[in-house]
Amino acid sequence: MLSSLLKDRQDVLDLQREQDKRDILESFISYACMGGPQIGSGTMLARAGYAYTTMPIKAFRAVAQGATVNETFWAFWELATLQKGARNELSNYRHGRNTHERPLDPANGRLTQLETLVR
């Protein structure tokens, strides 16, 4: 009983390690994609504020360009958040996890297994 429980635990940890590795890689790529527009937006706003202090038309154009670049960042961020949430929900559904189950609820199957193991 204990060896099967330990094997199940190791299988879960291995699966979690693979998922974490994939999440880190995807986060690294998506944050790099999201960081570029933020740097571009900041650069355009800094240029508008320092280089065009006496030229309001050029300053407005630079601010508008920075805002356009910033909006692409927010659209990408929303899509990345939606994708990550959908993946988590699909994973929970696929593995039959009830995310609303309380850890110390007497109806929790894992808690019942642990109590029978301790006895």
Secondary structure, DSSP 4 states (H G I P E B T S, - for coil): -HHHHHHHHHHHHHHHHHHHHHHHHHHHHHHHHHHHHHHHHHHHHHHHHHT-TT-HHHHHHHHHHHHHHHHHHHHHHHHHHHHHHHHHHHHHHHTT--TT--TT-TT-HHHHHHHHHH-
